[in-house]
Amino acid sequence: ALEQDADAFYLTTDAGNRGVVPVRHCIRANAARTFTSNTLQQAIFNSPTNGRLTLETGTYLFDGIIAMTSMSGTTGNGKFSINNGGSATVGAILWEAWGHDAAAEATGAAVGGSWHVIATQTGTNIVTTATATALAFSVKGTFEVTGAGTIVPSFAQTTAAAAVVSIGSYLCFNRIGSD
């Protein structure tokens, strides 16, 4: 059976197995984005306008991969925020990030990570601080939007540089219900 309500689409393959059909809202960098050289939160994406995504009230799962180059050789690292400057009210949240601070794409490096229960910038770098100039990290988690509006996925560098977000970096959001 196929059902729909104000929260989601559902499929039932057999008795007792009702599941949510994902409707993915994705943001993907189709062009490189160069950050201003500072340590403030900056939108990760250029498009849609100002890197914003409009979300309605509900519960969301999210995942993505962000890669950056031309970061500081002092500390090529930083802090992620799911919503910096957006108009949505984000409620309960849990997310984790895993990545590596490397010399360049396809270069091995130590892997590290952290987990968080806040939507805005944390005091913790995504991975253990190193001196490489590239950072790639995967992020995933779940959060509630308690007041509909826009979210602006953002990143703050630990040490200022004109970092470049790599083409193909993305975040996807699945609304899974009202709560």
VEXDREN-2710 file (C-alpha; in Angstrom, 1 decimal):
% VEXDREN-2710
k/r/px/py/pz
1/ALA/0.0/0.0/0.0
2/LEU/1.1/3.6/-0.6
3/GLU/0.0/6.3/1.8
4/GLN/0.6/10.0/2.2
5/ASP/-0.2/12.5/5.0
6/ALA/1.1/16.0/5.8
7/ASP/4.3/14.5/7.1
8/ALA/5.6/11.9/4.6
9/PHE/5.0/9.2/2.0
10/TYR/4.7/5.6/3.3
11/LEU/4.9/2.2/1.7
12/THR/3.7/-1.0/3.2
13/THR/5.2/-4.1/1.7
14/ASP/3.4/-6.5/4.0
15/ALA/1.4/-6.5/7.2
16/GLY/3.4/-4.7/10.0
17/ASN/6.1/-3.2/7.8
18/ARG/5.1/0.4/7.1
19/GLY/8.1/2.5/6.1
20/VAL/8.9/6.1/5.2
21/VAL/9.6/6.8/1.5
22/PRO/12.5/9.3/1.5
23/VAL/12.1/12.6/-0.2
24/ARG/15.6/14.0/-0.3
25/HIS/16.4/17.7/-0.3
26/CYS/20.0/18.0/-1.5
27/ILE/22.5/20.8/-1.9
28/ARG/25.6/20.1/-4.0
29/ALA/28.5/22.3/-5.0
30/ASN/28.5/22.4/-8.8
31/ALA/31.2/25.0/-8.8
32/ALA/34.1/25.7/-6.4
33/ARG/33.3/28.2/-3.7
34/THR/36.2/30.3/-2.2
35/PHE/35.8/31.4/1.3
36/THR/36.8/34.9/2.6
37/SER/40.0/34.6/4.6
38/ASN/38.6/34.7/8.2
39/THR/37.5/32.4/11.0
40/LEU/33.8/33.3/10.9
41/GLN/31.0/30.9/9.9
42/GLN/30.5/31.0/6.2
43/ALA/27.9/29.3/4.0
44/ILE/29.3/26.1/2.5
45/PHE/27.3/26.4/-0.7
46/ASN/26.6/29.2/-3.3
47/SER/23.4/27.7/-4.6
48/PRO/20.6/27.8/-4.0
49/THR/20.8/31.5/-3.2
50/ASN/23.2/32.1/-0.3
51/GLY/23.5/28.3/0.3
52/ARG/20.1/28.2/2.0
53/LEU/17.6/25.4/2.0
54/THR/14.0/25.9/3.1
55/LEU/12.6/23.2/5.4
56/GLU/9.2/22.8/6.9
57/THR/8.5/21.7/10.5
58/GLY/9.4/18.1/11.1
59/THR/12.2/15.7/11.8
60/TYR/15.1/15.2/9.4
61/LEU/17.9/12.8/8.8
62/PHE/21.0/14.3/7.0
63/ASP/24.2/13.2/5.5
64/GLY/26.9/14.6/3.3
65/ILE/30.6/14.9/2.4
66/ILE/32.4/18.3/2.3
67/ALA/35.9/18.6/0.9
68/MET/38.0/21.8/1.1
69/THR/41.5/22.8/-0.2
70/SER/43.7/25.9/0.1
71/MET/43.3/25.9/3.9
72/SER/45.9/27.3/6.3
73/GLY/49.1/25.4/6.7
74/THR/49.0/26.3/10.4
75/THR/45.7/24.6/11.0
76/GLY/43.7/23.3/8.1
77/ASN/40.7/22.5/10.1
78/GLY/37.4/23.9/11.3
79/LYS/33.9/23.7/12.8
80/PHE/30.7/22.7/11.1
81/SER/27.2/24.2/11.7
82/ILE/23.9/22.8/10.3
83/ASN/22.3/26.2/10.6
84/ASN/24.2/29.5/10.9
85/GLY/22.1/32.5/10.1
86/GLY/19.0/30.7/8.7
87/SER/15.5/31.5/9.8
88/ALA/14.4/28.0/10.8
89/THR/14.3/27.1/14.5
90/VAL/16.2/23.9/15.0
91/GLY/15.3/21.7/18.0
92/ALA/16.8/18.5/19.3
93/ILE/19.8/17.5/17.2
94/LEU/22.5/14.8/17.2
95/TRP/25.2/14.6/14.6
96/GLU/28.7/13.4/14.0
97/ALA/31.5/14.2/11.7
98/TRP/34.5/12.1/10.6
99/GLY/37.3/13.3/8.4
100/HIS/41.0/13.8/7.8
101/ASP/43.2/16.9/7.6
102/ALA/45.4/15.9/4.7
103/ALA/48.0/17.5/2.4
104/ALA/45.8/17.0/-0.7
105/GLU/43.1/14.9/-2.3
106/ALA/44.0/11.2/-2.4
107/THR/46.7/11.7/0.3
108/GLY/46.4/9.5/3.4
109/ALA/46.2/11.1/6.8
110/ALA/45.1/10.4/10.3
111/VAL/41.3/10.2/10.6
112/GLY/39.4/11.7/13.5
113/GLY/35.9/12.8/14.4
114/SER/33.6/14.2/16.9
115/TRP/29.8/14.2/17.8
116/HIS/27.6/17.0/18.9
117/VAL/24.1/17.9/20.2
118/ILE/24.0/21.6/19.1
119/ALA/23.1/23.0/15.7
120/THR/25.6/26.0/15.6
121/GLN/29.3/26.2/15.7
122/THR/31.1/24.2/18.3
123/GLY/34.4/24.8/20.0
124/THR/35.7/21.5/18.7
125/ASN/37.5/21.0/15.4
126/ILE/36.1/18.3/13.2
127/VAL/39.3/16.3/13.3
128/THR/42.4/16.5/15.4
129/THR/44.2/19.7/14.4
130/ALA/47.0/19.1/11.9
131/THR/49.0/21.4/9.6
132/ALA/47.8/20.0/6.2
133/THR/46.0/22.3/3.8
134/ALA/43.1/20.1/2.8
135/LEU/40.2/18.8/4.8
136/ALA/37.5/16.3/3.8
137/PHE/34.8/15.1/6.2
138/SER/31.5/13.2/6.2
139/VAL/28.7/14.3/8.4
140/LYS/25.4/12.7/9.4
141/GLY/22.8/13.1/12.0
142/THR/19.2/13.9/12.8
143/PHE/17.4/17.1/13.9
144/GLU/14.0/18.6/14.4
145/VAL/12.8/21.8/12.8
146/THR/10.4/23.3/15.3
147/GLY/9.9/26.5/13.3
148/ALA/9.8/26.3/9.5
149/GLY/12.3/28.5/7.6
150/THR/15.7/28.3/6.0
151/ILE/18.9/26.6/7.2
152/VAL/22.4/27.6/6.1
153/PRO/24.9/24.8/6.5
154/SER/28.2/26.6/7.4
155/PHE/31.8/26.1/8.2
156/ALA/34.3/28.2/10.3
157/GLN/38.0/27.8/9.7
158/THR/40.3/27.4/12.7
159/THR/42.9/29.6/11.1
160/ALA/42.0/32.1/8.4
161/ALA/42.7/31.3/4.7
162/ALA/40.9/31.6/1.4
163/ALA/39.8/28.0/1.6
164/VAL/38.0/26.5/-1.4
165/VAL/35.0/24.1/-1.2
166/SER/35.4/21.4/-3.7
167/ILE/33.0/20.7/-6.5
168/GLY/30.8/17.7/-5.6
169/SER/30.6/18.5/-1.9
170/TYR/27.0/17.9/-0.8
171/LEU/24.5/17.6/2.0
172/CYS/21.1/15.8/1.7
173/PHE/18.2/16.1/4.1
174/ASN/15.3/13.5/4.4
175/ARG/12.1/14.6/6.2
176/ILE/11.0/11.5/8.0
177/GLY/7.9/12.8/9.9
178/SER/6.6/15.3/12.3
179/ASP/8.6/14.0/15.2
END
